[in-house]
Amino acid sequence: MMVWLESRPFAIAIAESSWLFPIFESLHVLAFAIVVGTVAIMDLRLLNVANRDRSVSELISSTLPWTWSAFAVTVVAGFLLFSSKAAFYFDNGPFRLKMVVLALAGVNMLVFHFVTGRDMVRWERGAPPLRARIAGALSLTFWVTIVAAGRWIGFT
């Protein structure tokens, strides 16, 4: 399947072009920086370290549109980069680590939004409860790991 993906015309164009890969890589990195930055803003609030003067729901509603928009750009650009060397990336340890930890970050986010944050109105103005702080700490850990694994891919 990876060889098939690499043989698609768009993947060949990216792999053979001297400027397409760097353009998509730049888009991927810039959009990813927005994702990580906005997630860090939310996580630091959950840890009660920053933005204590804003409610958690207010902060989430103001940053989440940026997070999701940038994440969409990151996924599209990342897929295009992946397609240019799909077999190589699929067998690459740091790439696999990045994908596994990205999935864990997604699960953490879903648990927070559907379980932990369900009673947010009770605690969103003060210090978040332990379970919310754990979600924030896990999220920060996951995203730092994703960044590190992403950089590691470039050196393998």
Backbone bond lengths (Angstrom), bond angles and torsions (degrees), N, CA, C in turn:
res aa  C-N    CA-C-N  psi(-1)  N-CA   C-N-CA  omega(-1)  CA-C   N-CA-C  phi
1 M - - - 1.450 - - 1.538 110.79 -
2 M 1.351 116.41 -38.75 1.467 120.01 179.92 1.529 110.78 -66.80
3 V 1.334 116.20 -39.86 1.466 120.36 178.01 1.527 109.28 -64.50
4 W 1.327 116.27 -40.66 1.467 120.41 177.45 1.530 109.89 -59.76
5 L 1.337 117.12 -46.17 1.460 120.87 -179.94 1.527 111.00 -60.95
6 E 1.316 116.40 -44.21 1.467 120.41 179.02 1.526 112.81 -61.65
7 S 1.323 116.86 -25.45 1.462 120.15 -176.84 1.534 113.30 -89.04
8 R 1.325 117.47 0.32 1.472 120.26 175.91 1.533 108.06 -68.18
9 P 1.326 117.15 144.85 1.476 120.20 -177.97 1.531 114.03 -54.57
10 F 1.330 117.82 -40.36 1.471 119.17 -179.50 1.528 111.10 -66.47
11 A 1.343 116.89 -36.78 1.466 120.43 179.62 1.533 110.66 -68.83
12 I 1.317 116.37 -40.37 1.467 120.49 177.16 1.523 110.15 -63.41
13 A 1.331 116.38 -42.68 1.471 120.18 179.48 1.527 110.86 -60.20
14 I 1.327 116.83 -42.57 1.472 120.53 179.33 1.525 110.36 -65.96
15 A 1.327 117.03 -44.43 1.463 121.12 -177.74 1.525 112.08 -66.20
16 E 1.314 116.95 -34.88 1.472 120.21 -175.38 1.522 113.89 -92.52
17 S 1.302 117.63 -14.54 1.459 120.93 -178.11 1.528 110.52 -81.26
18 S 1.304 115.34 144.05 1.466 118.72 177.06 1.531 111.59 -85.50
19 W 1.336 118.09 -7.99 1.456 119.58 -177.67 1.525 114.60 -124.59
20 L 1.349 119.30 -21.33 1.474 119.72 -178.97 1.527 112.40 -65.81
21 F 1.334 117.65 -48.30 1.465 120.32 -179.39 1.533 110.86 -57.99
22 P 1.341 118.87 -49.84 1.475 118.33 179.44 1.531 113.43 -61.69
23 I 1.319 117.67 -33.70 1.479 120.01 177.90 1.525 110.00 -65.64
24 F 1.339 116.43 -49.12 1.468 119.37 -179.47 1.526 111.46 -67.10
25 E 1.309 116.66 -34.67 1.469 119.73 177.32 1.529 110.44 -65.74
26 S 1.324 117.04 -41.49 1.468 120.76 177.84 1.525 111.00 -63.37
27 L 1.328 116.94 -44.66 1.476 120.34 176.73 1.521 110.67 -60.30
28 H 1.327 115.65 -44.05 1.463 120.73 -179.51 1.531 110.78 -60.18
29 V 1.320 116.52 -47.24 1.465 121.10 -177.37 1.531 110.81 -68.27
30 L 1.323 118.08 -44.23 1.466 120.30 -179.80 1.531 111.83 -63.98
31 A 1.324 116.37 -46.14 1.467 119.40 178.72 1.521 110.82 -65.35
32 F 1.324 116.23 -38.40 1.459 120.49 178.99 1.522 111.43 -64.21
33 A 1.327 116.50 -36.07 1.472 120.29 176.62 1.525 110.58 -62.26
34 I 1.322 117.01 -37.99 1.471 120.39 176.86 1.527 110.05 -66.44
35 V 1.333 116.57 -42.99 1.470 120.07 178.31 1.528 109.87 -58.20
36 V 1.320 116.35 -53.25 1.463 120.25 -176.64 1.529 110.98 -64.36
37 G 1.326 116.97 -39.47 1.465 120.07 178.86 1.515 112.89 -63.31
38 T 1.325 117.02 -45.83 1.471 119.53 -179.03 1.525 111.27 -70.72
39 V 1.320 116.89 -36.19 1.468 120.02 176.46 1.532 109.44 -64.65
40 A 1.328 116.70 -41.42 1.473 120.45 179.26 1.525 110.94 -62.60
41 I 1.328 117.08 -38.54 1.474 120.45 176.75 1.525 110.30 -58.15
42 M 1.333 116.44 -46.72 1.465 120.46 179.94 1.524 111.54 -67.51
43 D 1.338 116.35 -43.25 1.468 120.25 -178.31 1.519 112.03 -65.04
44 L 1.329 116.95 -40.83 1.467 119.62 179.17 1.527 111.03 -65.37
45 R 1.329 117.01 -30.46 1.476 119.69 174.52 1.526 109.83 -69.26
46 L 1.335 116.70 -42.21 1.464 119.86 178.00 1.524 111.52 -62.36
47 L 1.329 115.93 -32.38 1.465 120.12 177.06 1.527 111.64 -80.52
48 N 1.331 116.30 -3.24 1.466 123.69 -179.97 1.535 111.59 62.40
49 V 1.329 115.66 34.77 1.452 122.05 -179.71 1.523 111.38 -100.34
50 A 1.324 116.75 -33.04 1.472 121.02 -176.07 1.530 109.93 -139.72
51 N 1.313 115.58 160.92 1.467 122.73 177.08 1.524 113.05 56.40
52 R 1.304 117.20 36.21 1.471 120.87 -178.70 1.524 112.73 -65.63
53 D 1.329 116.03 -20.36 1.465 119.76 -179.25 1.529 112.18 -80.21
54 R 1.316 117.71 -7.21 1.467 121.68 179.30 1.519 109.70 -111.53
55 S 1.320 116.17 144.98 1.458 119.29 176.78 1.522 108.98 -71.23
56 V 1.318 115.43 154.95 1.459 120.72 -179.41 1.526 109.98 -62.06
57 S 1.325 117.46 -44.90 1.468 119.40 -178.25 1.526 111.69 -65.16
58 E 1.328 117.59 -36.89 1.462 121.15 176.72 1.527 110.46 -62.80
59 L 1.306 116.02 -44.17 1.458 120.75 -179.88 1.529 111.01 -65.77
60 I 1.311 115.95 -43.30 1.464 120.18 178.66 1.522 110.61 -62.34
61 S 1.323 117.29 -45.57 1.472 119.22 -177.51 1.522 112.41 -67.62
62 S 1.329 118.18 -26.40 1.467 119.39 179.15 1.531 112.86 -85.83
63 T 1.316 118.38 -24.26 1.470 120.04 -178.37 1.526 113.41 -100.66
64 L 1.319 117.79 -29.23 1.463 120.06 -174.26 1.530 114.40 -59.43
65 P 1.329 120.26 -39.44 1.479 118.13 177.17 1.540 112.16 -59.97
66 W 1.322 116.69 -38.85 1.466 120.48 176.80 1.524 110.39 -65.64
67 T 1.331 115.95 -42.06 1.462 120.94 -179.03 1.519 110.68 -60.95
68 W 1.326 116.82 -50.60 1.465 120.34 -176.70 1.522 112.58 -67.85
69 S 1.328 117.50 -38.37 1.475 120.53 177.70 1.523 110.33 -63.49
70 A 1.321 116.08 -47.62 1.463 119.94 179.50 1.525 110.76 -66.27
71 F 1.330 117.48 -35.79 1.459 120.52 178.84 1.525 110.61 -63.57
72 A 1.333 117.00 -39.34 1.466 120.73 177.97 1.535 110.53 -60.94
73 V 1.326 116.65 -45.31 1.466 120.74 177.73 1.531 110.18 -62.67
74 T 1.323 116.51 -41.88 1.461 121.90 179.60 1.526 110.81 -60.44
75 V 1.323 116.84 -44.97 1.467 120.85 -178.41 1.525 110.91 -65.39
76 V 1.328 117.49 -46.15 1.470 120.26 -179.35 1.525 110.52 -63.35
77 A 1.326 116.91 -49.18 1.467 120.04 179.89 1.528 110.57 -63.72
78 G 1.321 117.22 -40.45 1.461 121.27 178.78 1.519 111.91 -63.60
79 F 1.327 116.78 -41.03 1.468 120.13 177.34 1.527 110.79 -62.84
80 L 1.321 116.75 -42.34 1.462 119.99 179.12 1.530 111.23 -64.20
81 L 1.329 117.17 -40.58 1.465 120.70 175.69 1.528 110.34 -63.17
82 F 1.315 115.87 -46.51 1.466 121.84 -179.96 1.524 110.64 -58.26
83 S 1.324 116.67 -43.23 1.464 120.69 -175.83 1.527 112.59 -61.39
84 S 1.324 117.07 -27.09 1.462 119.72 -177.11 1.532 113.06 -71.32
85 K 1.328 116.96 -22.68 1.476 122.36 178.62 1.530 108.68 -146.92
86 A 1.318 116.22 50.91 1.467 120.84 -171.91 1.527 113.24 -57.86
87 A 1.321 118.27 -44.31 1.471 120.24 -178.49 1.523 110.70 -64.20
88 F 1.322 116.72 -41.32 1.463 120.46 178.36 1.526 110.64 -63.15
89 Y 1.324 116.48 -50.36 1.469 119.38 -177.98 1.518 111.92 -65.16
90 F 1.333 117.45 -38.52 1.456 120.69 -178.78 1.523 111.38 -60.29
91 D 1.330 117.39 -34.62 1.469 121.95 179.55 1.524 113.05 -91.32
92 N 1.311 117.76 0.97 1.458 122.91 -175.19 1.535 109.88 -84.58
93 G 1.322 117.30 121.90 1.464 121.90 -178.21 1.524 114.05 -57.60
94 P 1.330 118.40 -50.01 1.461 118.75 178.66 1.544 113.35 -61.38
95 F 1.340 116.46 -34.51 1.470 118.90 177.02 1.525 109.86 -64.82
96 R 1.312 116.38 -44.80 1.478 119.56 179.26 1.524 110.80 -63.04
97 L 1.321 116.22 -41.88 1.462 119.86 176.72 1.524 110.38 -58.69
98 K 1.326 116.35 -45.63 1.465 120.82 179.77 1.531 110.85 -58.46
99 M 1.317 117.48 -43.60 1.466 121.09 -178.44 1.534 111.73 -68.28
100 V 1.331 116.60 -40.45 1.475 119.94 178.85 1.526 110.32 -64.48
101 V 1.328 116.88 -45.79 1.460 120.11 -178.62 1.533 110.48 -69.62
102 L 1.322 117.66 -32.42 1.475 120.67 174.20 1.528 110.00 -61.99
103 A 1.326 116.78 -41.75 1.467 120.20 176.21 1.531 111.19 -63.50
104 L 1.324 117.00 -40.77 1.470 120.42 177.19 1.530 111.15 -63.60
105 A 1.319 116.93 -39.37 1.477 120.46 176.76 1.520 110.10 -62.63
106 G 1.323 116.62 -39.16 1.463 120.55 177.52 1.519 112.26 -64.65
107 V 1.324 116.71 -43.46 1.473 120.79 177.56 1.523 109.63 -62.97
108 N 1.316 117.24 -44.00 1.457 121.31 178.47 1.532 110.74 -58.06
109 M 1.338 116.22 -43.27 1.462 120.51 179.44 1.531 110.69 -64.16
110 L 1.327 116.89 -44.03 1.468 120.33 179.87 1.529 111.35 -62.90
111 V 1.334 116.51 -43.94 1.470 120.05 178.15 1.523 109.74 -61.32
112 F 1.337 116.88 -42.59 1.463 119.06 179.26 1.525 110.68 -62.02
113 H 1.318 117.54 -49.56 1.463 120.23 -174.37 1.529 113.29 -69.86
114 F 1.329 117.29 -33.55 1.462 119.21 -175.68 1.525 114.88 -101.60
115 V 1.331 118.31 -13.99 1.469 120.64 -179.01 1.534 110.01 -124.41
116 T 1.307 116.30 -66.57 1.467 121.42 -173.96 1.517 112.26 -61.48
117 G 1.319 117.00 -44.20 1.464 121.14 -176.47 1.503 115.00 -85.06
118 R 1.309 117.22 3.21 1.466 120.81 -176.94 1.534 112.00 -59.81
119 D 1.326 116.60 -36.37 1.468 120.45 -179.64 1.535 111.45 -105.02
120 M 1.329 116.32 30.73 1.456 122.25 -176.00 1.526 113.25 -58.00
121 V 1.308 118.84 -31.77 1.471 120.64 -177.77 1.525 111.76 -59.89
122 R 1.337 116.88 -24.67 1.467 120.15 -179.50 1.517 112.97 -77.87
123 W 1.334 117.29 -26.14 1.465 118.79 -173.13 1.527 114.51 -127.66
124 E 1.300 118.56 1.02 1.465 120.09 -170.54 1.526 115.14 -67.92
125 R 1.303 119.18 -19.61 1.471 121.13 179.43 1.525 112.54 -90.46
126 G 1.301 117.09 -20.59 1.464 119.98 -179.21 1.512 110.95 -108.89
127 A 1.315 114.37 -152.21 1.461 120.11 178.04 1.529 109.03 -74.99
128 P 1.319 117.73 127.31 1.464 120.38 178.69 1.530 111.01 -63.06
129 P 1.324 117.27 151.69 1.465 120.72 178.68 1.530 110.84 -68.22
130 L 1.308 115.28 167.71 1.461 121.88 -176.74 1.528 111.69 -53.55
131 R 1.316 117.93 -43.42 1.471 120.10 -177.30 1.531 111.68 -63.31
132 A 1.323 117.65 -33.25 1.466 121.02 176.93 1.528 110.24 -73.45
133 R 1.314 116.48 -38.22 1.474 119.77 177.68 1.519 110.72 -66.03
134 I 1.333 116.56 -37.84 1.473 120.30 176.59 1.524 109.73 -63.39
135 A 1.338 117.15 -42.73 1.470 120.55 177.89 1.522 110.72 -60.41
136 G 1.326 117.48 -42.22 1.461 121.11 178.25 1.518 112.29 -65.44
137 A 1.324 116.82 -42.24 1.470 120.69 179.53 1.530 111.14 -66.55
138 L 1.329 116.42 -42.39 1.464 119.77 177.09 1.523 110.48 -62.19
139 S 1.319 116.37 -44.44 1.455 120.79 -179.55 1.525 111.33 -59.23
140 L 1.322 116.59 -49.24 1.471 119.37 178.00 1.530 111.50 -58.90
141 T 1.309 116.60 -42.75 1.465 121.00 179.00 1.524 110.71 -62.12
142 F 1.329 116.04 -45.70 1.465 119.96 179.47 1.525 111.34 -60.56
143 W 1.336 117.27 -46.58 1.464 119.93 -176.00 1.518 112.27 -69.90
144 V 1.323 118.32 -35.04 1.463 120.12 174.93 1.530 109.64 -64.89
145 T 1.322 116.65 -39.72 1.462 121.17 177.60 1.528 110.87 -64.75
146 I 1.318 117.18 -40.61 1.467 121.16 178.39 1.525 110.34 -62.63
147 V 1.319 116.74 -43.94 1.479 120.39 177.69 1.526 110.02 -61.27
148 A 1.326 116.94 -47.12 1.464 120.71 -178.86 1.523 110.97 -62.55
149 A 1.315 117.36 -44.06 1.472 120.78 179.40 1.536 110.02 -64.51
150 G 1.324 117.18 -39.48 1.453 120.50 177.98 1.515 112.21 -61.09
151 R 1.313 116.15 -42.37 1.469 119.62 177.08 1.522 110.61 -67.36
152 W 1.317 116.65 -36.89 1.454 121.92 -179.68 1.530 110.50 -63.34
153 I 1.334 117.59 -35.47 1.465 121.37 178.72 1.526 110.34 -55.45
154 G 1.317 116.12 -41.72 1.457 120.48 -178.17 1.516 114.47 -65.92
155 F 1.317 117.17 -14.50 1.470 120.64 -177.88 1.525 112.47 -109.11
156 T 1.326 116.78 10.30 1.467 119.54 179.72 1.516 110.16 -110.32
